[in-house]
Amino acid sequence: MKKTIPSLTALLLATLFACNQTPKGKETTAEFRFEEYTITRLQQGYDNGDFTVTDVVQAYLDRINAKDDNGPTLNAVIQVNPDALAIAAQLDAELKDGKKRGPMHGVPVLLKDNIDTHDQMETTAGSRALSGSHPLQDSYIAMKLREAGAVILGKANLSEWANFRGNLSSSGWSGAGGQTKNPYVLDRNPCGSSSGSGVAVSANLTMIAIGTETNGS
């Protein structure tokens, strides 16, 4: 009986130790400091010098990598803007000189992938048929967002062709981006067609996302 007590104590200690461990899947969430941030709060942080635009953009890129590319693999983001950090650095330099482009200065934004951007990113409407498509100019909304200081993080997944070319396609699915998942119940459909935009904001993959309305988006 005496030999059993140390064994039982060791088992209890091991159980308590295990219960106090943070699950690996939750580490990134705990470390993400901009969860549910508003634009107003973000701008106050910039004004106070609490963080830089580069800090913010890197945090969201890391979040996309942890939750969209890995982890639950939400498939909300089709592509990330390869120039995002360079844009952030430029916006930081402007802040250092006392310049703000507008109310969206340094705000991370995802655009639905049927919104044209004239940069290194493709605009595919979720279709493999448009792989490699690079528009010759920004859409009006992309232009105005840049003028206001926004950082376009990337392109959001969608129902392919915004569900405009047929009635049998799965809502939230595209050939380019796969099936977008509901971040709260992974096996439930997030609906669409602006699936990626909605999921990205809900899962804190971006601060702002732009969708479009075709037929119930």
C-alpha positions as CSV (number, residue, x, y, z in Angstrom):
1,M,0.0,0.0,0.0
2,K,2.9,2.4,0.8
3,K,4.4,1.8,-2.6
4,T,1.1,2.8,-4.2
5,I,1.0,6.3,-2.7
6,P,4.1,7.8,-4.5
7,S,2.9,6.3,-7.7
8,L,-0.6,7.9,-7.2
9,T,1.0,11.2,-6.3
10,A,3.2,11.2,-9.4
11,L,0.1,10.4,-11.5
12,L,-1.8,13.3,-10.0
13,L,1.1,15.7,-10.5
14,A,1.5,14.6,-14.1
15,T,-2.3,15.2,-14.7
16,L,-2.2,18.6,-13.1
17,F,0.9,19.6,-15.2
18,A,-0.8,18.4,-18.3
19,C,-4.0,20.3,-17.6
20,N,-2.0,23.5,-17.2
21,Q,-0.3,23.2,-20.5
22,T,-1.5,25.6,-23.3
23,P,-2.7,23.6,-26.3
24,K,-0.4,24.3,-29.3
25,G,-3.3,25.4,-31.4
26,K,-4.1,28.2,-29.0
27,E,-0.6,29.7,-28.7
28,T,-0.9,32.0,-31.8
29,T,-4.4,33.2,-30.7
30,A,-3.0,34.2,-27.3
31,E,-0.1,36.1,-28.8
32,F,-2.1,38.0,-31.4
33,R,-2.4,41.4,-29.9
34,F,-4.8,43.0,-32.4
35,E,-7.8,40.8,-31.9
36,E,-11.0,42.7,-32.5
37,Y,-9.2,45.9,-33.0
38,T,-11.1,48.9,-34.4
39,I,-9.7,51.4,-36.8
40,T,-10.0,54.1,-34.2
41,R,-8.0,52.0,-31.7
42,L,-5.4,51.3,-34.3
43,Q,-4.9,54.9,-35.2
44,Q,-4.6,55.8,-31.5
45,G,-1.9,53.2,-31.2
46,Y,0.0,54.7,-34.1
47,D,-0.4,58.2,-32.6
48,N,0.9,57.0,-29.2
49,G,3.8,55.1,-30.8
50,D,2.6,51.8,-29.3
51,F,3.4,49.9,-32.5
52,T,4.3,50.5,-36.1
53,V,2.5,49.7,-39.3
54,T,5.1,47.1,-40.0
55,D,4.3,45.5,-36.6
56,V,0.6,45.4,-37.4
57,V,1.0,44.0,-40.9
58,Q,3.5,41.4,-39.8
59,A,1.1,40.3,-37.1
60,Y,-1.7,39.8,-39.5
61,L,0.5,38.0,-42.0
62,D,1.6,35.6,-39.2
63,R,-2.1,35.2,-38.3
64,I,-2.9,34.3,-41.9
65,N,-0.1,31.8,-41.9
66,A,-1.2,30.2,-38.6
67,K,-4.9,30.0,-39.2
68,D,-5.5,30.1,-42.9
69,D,-2.4,28.3,-44.4
70,N,-2.0,26.0,-41.3
71,G,-4.0,25.1,-38.2
72,P,-7.7,25.0,-39.2
73,T,-6.8,26.0,-42.8
74,L,-9.8,28.3,-43.2
75,N,-9.0,28.9,-46.9
76,A,-10.2,32.5,-46.6
77,V,-7.2,34.0,-48.3
78,I,-6.3,33.1,-51.9
79,Q,-3.1,35.1,-52.0
80,V,-1.0,37.4,-49.8
81,N,0.3,40.6,-51.2
82,P,4.1,40.2,-51.6
83,D,4.6,43.9,-51.3
84,A,2.6,44.3,-48.0
85,L,5.6,44.8,-45.7
86,A,7.3,47.2,-48.2
87,I,4.1,49.2,-48.2
88,A,4.0,49.1,-44.4
89,A,7.6,50.4,-44.2
90,Q,6.7,53.3,-46.5
91,L,3.7,54.2,-44.4
92,D,5.9,54.1,-41.3
93,A,8.3,56.5,-42.9
94,E,5.4,58.9,-43.6
95,L,4.2,58.7,-40.0
96,K,7.7,59.5,-38.8
97,D,7.6,62.6,-40.9
98,G,4.3,63.6,-39.4
99,K,2.2,62.6,-42.5
100,K,-1.0,60.6,-42.5
101,R,-2.6,59.8,-45.9
102,G,-6.0,59.5,-44.4
103,P,-8.2,57.7,-42.0
104,M,-7.1,54.3,-43.3
105,H,-3.4,54.9,-42.9
106,G,-1.8,51.6,-41.9
107,V,-5.1,49.7,-41.8
108,P,-4.8,46.1,-43.1
109,V,-7.4,45.3,-45.8
110,L,-8.3,42.2,-47.8
111,L,-10.0,42.5,-51.2
112,K,-12.3,39.9,-52.6
113,D,-10.6,38.3,-55.5
114,N,-12.9,39.8,-58.1
115,I,-11.6,43.3,-57.3
116,D,-8.8,44.4,-59.6
117,T,-5.5,45.5,-58.3
118,H,-2.6,46.7,-60.5
119,D,0.3,45.1,-58.6
120,Q,2.0,41.7,-58.2
121,M,-1.2,40.0,-57.2
122,E,-3.5,38.2,-59.6
123,T,-7.2,38.9,-59.9
124,T,-8.9,35.6,-60.7
125,A,-12.5,35.7,-59.4
126,G,-11.5,32.3,-57.9
127,S,-11.2,30.7,-61.3
128,R,-8.1,28.7,-62.5
129,A,-9.0,30.0,-65.9
130,L,-7.8,33.5,-64.9
131,S,-4.6,32.2,-63.2
132,G,-1.8,34.7,-64.1
133,S,-4.3,37.5,-64.8
134,H,-2.8,40.9,-63.9
135,P,-5.2,43.9,-64.4
136,L,-3.7,46.9,-66.1
137,Q,-5.1,49.3,-63.5
138,D,-6.5,49.4,-60.0
139,S,-10.2,49.2,-59.5
140,Y,-11.7,52.4,-58.1
141,I,-12.0,51.1,-54.6
142,A,-8.4,49.8,-54.6
143,M,-7.2,53.1,-55.8
144,K,-9.1,55.0,-53.1
145,L,-8.0,52.6,-50.3
146,R,-4.4,53.2,-51.3
147,E,-4.9,56.9,-51.4
148,A,-6.3,56.8,-47.8
149,G,-3.3,54.8,-46.6
150,A,-4.7,51.3,-46.4
151,V,-2.4,48.3,-46.7
152,I,-3.9,45.7,-49.1
153,L,-2.8,42.5,-47.4
154,G,-4.0,40.2,-50.2
155,K,-7.1,38.7,-52.0
156,A,-9.9,36.9,-50.2
157,N,-11.5,33.7,-51.4
158,L,-15.0,33.6,-52.8
159,S,-17.6,31.5,-54.5
160,E,-16.1,31.1,-57.9
161,W,-17.2,33.8,-60.3
162,A,-19.2,35.1,-57.3
163,N,-21.7,32.3,-58.0
164,F,-22.7,34.1,-61.2
165,R,-22.0,31.4,-63.8
166,G,-24.1,28.6,-62.5
167,N,-26.5,27.3,-59.9
168,L,-24.7,24.1,-58.9
169,S,-21.5,25.4,-57.5
170,S,-20.8,25.1,-53.7
171,S,-21.1,28.4,-51.8
172,G,-17.7,29.5,-50.6
173,W,-15.8,27.2,-53.0
174,S,-13.4,28.2,-55.8
175,G,-11.0,26.3,-58.0
176,A,-8.2,28.8,-57.0
177,G,-8.9,28.8,-53.3
178,G,-10.7,25.7,-52.3
179,Q,-13.6,25.5,-49.8
180,T,-13.8,28.4,-47.3
181,K,-14.5,27.1,-43.8
182,N,-16.7,28.6,-41.1
183,P,-14.2,29.6,-38.4
184,Y,-16.6,28.7,-35.6
185,V,-17.9,25.4,-37.0
186,L,-15.3,24.1,-39.5
187,D,-17.7,21.7,-41.2
188,R,-20.4,24.3,-41.8
189,N,-20.7,26.4,-44.9
190,P,-19.9,30.1,-44.4
191,C,-22.2,31.0,-47.4
192,G,-21.1,33.5,-50.0
193,S,-20.2,34.6,-52.4
194,S,-18.0,36.9,-50.3
195,S,-17.1,33.9,-48.1
196,G,-13.4,34.7,-47.7
197,S,-14.0,38.3,-46.8
198,G,-16.5,37.4,-44.1
199,V,-14.4,34.6,-42.6
200,A,-11.2,36.7,-42.7
201,V,-12.7,39.4,-40.6
202,S,-14.4,37.0,-38.2
203,A,-11.2,35.1,-37.7
204,N,-9.1,38.2,-37.3
205,L,-7.0,37.6,-40.4
206,T,-7.5,41.2,-41.4
207,M,-9.0,44.3,-39.9
208,I,-11.2,45.2,-42.9
209,A,-12.3,43.1,-45.9
210,I,-14.2,44.2,-49.0
211,G,-16.9,42.0,-50.5
212,T,-19.2,42.4,-53.5
213,E,-22.9,41.8,-54.0
214,T,-24.0,39.7,-57.0
215,N,-26.8,37.6,-55.8
216,G,-27.1,37.3,-52.0
217,S,-23.4,37.7,-51.3
